[in-house]
Amino acid sequence: VCQMLLKELGEPLLTSTLILPDQNEPLDDPYDIEQQLEKRIDVFIDGGLGILNTTSIIDLSGDHPEVIRRGVGDVSAFE
């Protein structure tokens, strides 16, 4: 299914760990995510339970990369 979706989109698909502003732990249960965000998302693809490894987030919108959150993955190239 994922390969068909990517072929149809014609571009990469990016996912990240979801930690809501009022929470400390990432959401990993698709049912919980849908219940909390259903009115604020355009498309919801249930990929099953996730893993609780926090991803790293790098802001590339400015002149210099900024590490927003350190998680899984080496971010040293952006420092």
N, C-alpha and C positions, 0 to 999 in steps of 0.2 A: 504494500500500500504506500509506504513512504517513497519508494522509487517512482511510483506512478505520480504521486503528488509533486515531487521534485521535477520530473519531466514536464509536467503540465505548467508548473510555475516558470520553468526555464531559468531559475536562479537559485542560489543557495538558500537554505532555511536555517535560521539561527534560533537557538533556544538558550535559556539561562535559568538559573535557580531563582525561584520566586520567594522573596521574603517581603511581606507587606510591611508598610511603615510602622504599624503598631505591634509587630511581632518580632521575636528574636530568632525563631527557627524557620527554615524554609518549608513551604508546603510541598508534600510529596504524594498526596492522594488526589487523583483526578476528580473524585466526587466532591471533596472539600473545596478544591479550587473552583470548580463549576458553581457550587453553592455560594461562594463568597464573591465571585467576579462575573457571574453570568450576564449581568446587565452592562458590563463595561468592556466586554471583549467582542470582537467581530466573529472570530472563528475559534472553536475549541476542538482540539484533536486529542482524544483520550488515548494516550500511549501506555496506559497502565501505571502502576506504582513507580515512582521515581526513586532515585538514590539521594541520600541526604548529604552529598558532598557539595559544599558551596563553591560556585564558580567564581572566577575572577572577572572583574569588569574594568575595562579600559576605555576612557573617554578620548576619542580621536577627533572630536569636533573642533578643537582649537589648534593653535600653532604648534603646541607640544602635547604629546600624549600624557594623560593623567590617570594614575591608578586610583580608581574609585573604591574598589573592594578587592582584597587579596583572598584568594581561595585556591581551588585546584588549578594547577598550571603555573608555569614559570613566567613571571611578569618582568623579569630583570631587563629584557630588551626595551621596555617602555619607561625605565627609570633614568 
